[in-house]
Amino acid sequence: MAGRLPWAQLVRRVEGLEGDLRFRWAVRPGTRLRTASPWVQRHDGHHLLQVGTTMLAVLGDGISRSRSDAGAVPLAAVRGTFTTTAGSSHLLAIVATDSEPLHLPDVAHLNDGLDRSIAGWRTWSREFSYEGPWRDAVQRSALALKLLVYAPTGAIAAAATTSLPESPSGGKNWDYRFAWVRDLAYTAHALVRFGLREETHAALSWLLKTIRRHGSDLHVMYTLSGDLVHGIDEFDAPGWGGIGPVVAGNPANGQLQLGVYGDLFAICRTYVDAGNVLDAETGLLLARLAERACDLWRSRDSGMWELPELEHYTSSKMGCWQALRDAAHLADSGAIPGRPEVIARWVSERDRIARWIESECWSEDLGAYVMFPGSEKLDTSVLLHAESGFDRGERMSRTIDALTAELGAGHLLYRYSGMRREEHTFTASAFWRANALACVGRHDEALAAMDDLVARANDVGIFSEMISEHDGSFWGNLPQALSHLAVLSAALTIADVVPAAKLRGH
């Protein structure tokens, strides 16, 4: 069928190649974070599972089913068996709805749907346009990002999970099942470069409509349906490995993060430069946001890391510089409106921001851009602005060395000063470093870093938010969009700037 299914559906098919093998299976739903108690009922020969407002049906072809004895398992369940033989095929499926009627599809249709799904993914993979270095890692990262697209709206989730801990001590268990302007902009930016039109257009269109819907100010994030994020709910549940808390919601939505202005303008510029056209309403919105950036860049904010301490974070100012540079570019190309004197203001403020950063955010003693003026702390988010073009010279090169010395663990990096005591290395930061090395002309080091880092993915090419420097284990939410975006950006940048002769074998 065309379009999105109006119910959730999970289908598994086991095909027999040779010999006989008996399988046992069970469907044991959870408790919705201890807010509901599952129970089983029979309906017209089917087993239905009810968990609060969620209703599930277990369907199959050539399998035996039996209701679980309440004393045999801790939760209500449906279980059964089947035996494969040469040439056999067995299908097991779960269909579900939440606060809606439940459709019970024909098993033959489920089989056909599975075949269509496999064919669709194979077609997408064949059409994926990238023949550069680390092709397998790049394609797996692009697949991970496509899987994070919320089909009903085109929004892109920052992660598919919540509350996976960033350290054994707990506390930093966040919910990333929302659409961050930052992550969505980075994703669309990467997908444009791969020529993936549908995903790019859907994501950008959703983002711009959502921004307009909620007024003239940019919010850090939105729900996947385009609403504002409100508050946090904490659940009385043990969490992964017993490490809590388990939460829904995210406290960062009310923060001012100036870097999102740069993110938004960057993807709009990429979109236009790729030959696309912005509508008049979007052009007016961007013109208004450029004016806001001219005023707001002087404000303290929470920075990229969503910190409670308001400071003049260096990477936030670099983001405002990027926003005004791209706004002027878009105006010059006719993509957004602006009177000459208004565009001149954008250019003037852009240059004023650059001078301020060069004067206030550089420490000659540390040989690095600092986290904020007057601080001795270092912050890996400034590495993003090697790729943005703010600095690809000596200062950025020296900053890479300073970050590596203080925050490095081989080719891995902690996010910013002090985090070595609180959490594991941040996956994206390590790839930002490889990207920045290429941008400043240190090509051999960039290649060595990428070779090491792509090998750290799991068996299906997925990266989490953080990696332990001690044993390589994954921490934080997974899959994490920002991690895979960093893989893509680093690979694309290196492919662009490193001579082809050096890239052979990568």
Buried (B, 14 or more C-beta within 10 A) or exposed (E): EEEEEEBEBEBEBBEBEEEEEEEEBEBBBEBBBEEBEBEBEEEEEBBBBBBBEBBBBBBBBBBEBEBBEEEEEEBBBBBBEBBBEEEBEBBBBBBBBEEEEBEBBEBEEBBEBBEEEEEEEEEBEEEBEBEBBBEEBBBBBBBBBBBBBBEEBBBBBBBBBBBBBBBEEBEBBBBBBBBBBBBBBBBBBBBBBBEBEEBBBBBBBBBBBBBEEEEEEBBBBBBBEBEEBEEEEBBEBEBBEEBBBBBBBBBBBEBBBBBBBBBBBBBBBBBBBEEBEBEEEBBBBBBEBBBBBBEBBBEBBBBBBBBEEBBBBBBBBBBBBBBBBBBBBBBEEEBBBBEEEBBEBBBEBBEBBBEBBEEBBBBEEBBBBBBBBEBEBBBBBBBBBBBBEBBBEEBBBBBBEBBBEBBBBEBBBBBBBEBBEEBBBBBBBBBBBBBBBBBBEBBEBBBBBBBBBBEBBEEEBBBBBBBBBEEEEBBBBBBBBBBBBBBBBBBBBBBEBBEEEBBEEB
